[in-house]
C-alpha cells in the first residue's frame, strides 16, 4: 500500500456484548494503530475513566476523521434505545450523537463506517449507516483489513486513466461552459442549462438537468434540486448520468428528511409554537434551553427589582428558582404569566400554512437557526433584495435533544444584566427578514 501523508484519527464505537467481543474489538484497534491509524477506544482509558463518558464520546466523535461502528444485534438494539435503559448506555448515547452528527455533516466524505464481525450481520446495520460500504472484520489480519485501511487513509486501489477530450460531443463544452457561469453569472448559466435540459438529445438533456440539480443541492435549494434531478432520471437509463442522478436524488431526499422530517430542529420548533398556541405552556417552558429560561428570569427580576416582594430576595437564588423546568417559587406564577403572555403574542400568527426555509443555518457546534415564513403551502423563492415577514427561532442541541434557545437570531448569555450574542455569520441569510414579533 502507498504510505498515507497524514495520520487519520479514528474512534471505535461498539457495544460490550461479551468479553470475547471486547477482546475482538481491542485486536481490531491495535491492528489499525499498527497500520498508522490513531485509534481512540474506551478500553485504552478505562484505568483513568473520564468524569463523563457521554461527553468523552461526543468529543471523540467530533475530533475523529472517521468513526468505526461495530454492528452486532446488541449494538443495533441499543443504538435505537430499544433495550433496558439501565444497560448499554454507551451505544445508546453514541446512537443519539451519531444520528445528530449525520444530520449536521454536509461533507460528502463518509465519516461513519459500519463494520461487522459476522456475515449474518449485514442485514442489521442501522438504516442511517447502511448507505455506504460495510466492511467485515470477522477475521483480523493484514490482508483482510486492507480495504478498510484504504478507505480510512484515502489510498485508492485503482487509479483511473486520465480524462481525454470528447471532441465528438460538442454539447459537453456547452454544458461545462454554462456550469462555469453559475458562480459569476448564475442567471445566464441557469438559462443556458435549462435550455439544454430541453434538448431532444436525451443524454444532453440529462447532463444539463443533472448539473442544475447538483448546483441547487449544493446551494441547499432542495425543491429545485429534486425537480432538476427528476428530469435527469426521466431521460432514461441509457444516459451517461442516469445512475449518478438517482444517487444524488436519494441524497437530496435524505437531506430533506433530516431538515424537514419528524426528528429535525424545524419539526421541534413547529411543535413548540403549536404548544404555545394550544395553551400547553408546561411543555413549552420545559422545551426551552436552560440559558434562555435564565435570561428571561434575569430580565424579569431586573425589570421588577424595586417591587417589595422582589427587592428583599437574593436575585441569584430567585433567578435559579424561576428558570427551573417546573418552578415552584411563590413568584413563579407571576413570572410565567408575563413570559407566556409575550410568547403567545409571538406565536399567535403562526399556523400550518407557514413554511420552513430550506437552507440549514448552523452556528457553532450546537445551534441551528430555523426560519418560518407564511407561504400558504406554496414554494416561496426569497430574493436577497426583498423583505418578507418571518419568525426566527434558535434551536440548541444538548446531548442529542433539541431545545428552544431564543426567538430571534442571537445566543442568550445569562448575567446581570443578561446579554445576547448576535448571530451574524456570513451566509446565514437573515438580511431581508422582517421579524414581526420577538420575546
NUFI-704864 format. One record per residue (C-alpha): x, y, z. Coordinates in steps of 0.25 Angstrom, whole numbers, plus 5000, padded with zeros to 4 digits. Each point is the difference from the previous one (the first is absolute). Example, Ala and Ser with C-alpha at 12.3 -4.5 7.8 and 13.67 -1.06 7.14 Angstrom:
504949825031500650144998
END
This chain:
500050005000500450144998500450075013499050115003500550145003499150035012499749925012498549995001499250005013499049895003499049965011499549865001498550005005499549865005499249935010500549925011499349874996501049905007501549995004500349934987499450124992500750105008501349924997499750004985499850155000501350025007500749924990499450084989500450135007501449955002500249954985499550144995501050075009501149914994499550054986500150155003498650035005499950085013498949925007499250045012499449895008499350005014500949885004501250084999499650105011499149915009501150015010499850155001498550024996499650144996499050075009498949994989500049884990498950074992500950134999501249914997499349934988499450134995501450075000500749884993498949994989500250154998501549984999500149884992500249994985499249874999499249925010499949854999498749955005500149855003498649954998499449885007498649975004500250055014500650134994498950024991498949995011500850095009500350104988498550024999499750005015499249875000500649935011500050015016500350155002500949975012501049924991500850034988500050155001501350014992499449954987498750075003500750145002500849984988498849964991499450145004501350074998500349934986498650034995500150145004501450014993499549944987498950115000501050115002501149944991499950054985501449954997499849894989501249925005499549895009500350025015499249885006500549874994499249875004500849885003499449865004500649885006499149894994499449994986498649995005500150145006500050074986498450015002500050065013500950134998499150125004499450074988500750135002501349924998499749904990500150094988501549994998501049885000500049905011501349945004500149865006501049985011499649865004501549964998501050115004501249984991500950104992499449954987498550005005500250155005500650054987498650054994499750075014501450065001499950054985498750085004500550055013501350054994499450044987500949924991499449954987500149854996499950044985500450144994499150044988500650034987500150154996498750064994500150034986499350114992498749954994500250084987498849934993499050055011499950154998498950015010500949965012500750134998498750085000499649935013501450025006500050154996498650025006500449935013501250095001499150124999499249965012501050075009500250134993498750024992499049905006498850054992500649984987500649875004498749945004499350064988501049924991499949875008498450015000500150024985500949884999499149925009498950014990500949944989499449894991501349925003499749925013501550005004500250154998498650035008500449905011501450065002499550145000498949975010501049925009500950125000498950095004499549905011501449995006500150155000498750025007500449895010501350075004499250135002499049935009498950034990499449865002498750014993500650064987501149895001499049895001499250054988501350014991500549865005498749944996500150064986501349934999499549875005498850014991500950014988500249855001501049895005500950014987500550145003501450025006499550065013498849915003500749935012500650125005498750084999499349895008501150005011499950155001498550005001500149905011501050095007499150124999498849935005500849955012500450155003498650054998499649895010501050055010499750144998498549995000499749865006499449975013501350005008500550134994500250135007498950064991499049905005500450025014499850154998498749984993499549915012500450115010499350114993498849914999500049975015500050155003498850024991499349895006500350045015500949895003501050095008500649905009500649924988500450144993500750045013500849875002500349994985500850135001501550005002500450035015500950124996498850064992499149985013501150065008500150134992498550015000500049995015501150105002499350104991498749995008500750015013500850134995498750064995499349985013501250015010499350125007498849925004499949975015499849854997501349994992500950115006500249925013500449874993501349954995500050024985500949884997499249915007498750054995500549994985500449865003498749965005499250074989500849944989499749865004499249914991498949995010500250125009499250005014500550135006498850095005500350104989500149904989498550024996500250154998501349984992499549894991498750074997500850124995500949914991498949924994499250134997501250044992500249864994498549994996500150144993501349954992499349874996498650044997500150034985500749864998499349884994500249894991500050084987501350065004501249934993501449985005501250064993500849894992501450045003500649955013500550115009501049955010500850085010501249945007499949855005498650005007499150114994499150004988499150114995498649974995499250104991498649994998499250094990498550004995500049934987498549945000500649874995500850054988501450004997500650145003501350044994500650115008500850104993501150085007499550134996498649975006499450015014499149905006499349975013500549895008500349945014501449955004500349905010501349965005500149855004501149945008500449855000500449955014500449865000499249964988498750085005499450134994499750125009499550134996501150105003499450134995498950074992501050094992501449974993500850025013500649905010499650045015501150025010499550015015500550115009499750135006499550054991499949884991500550024985499749944986501149974991499550034986500149894990500650074987500849894994500250024985499049934992498949985011499150094991499350085011500150134992498650034994499249925011499050095007499849955014498650045003500049955015501149965009500149975015
END
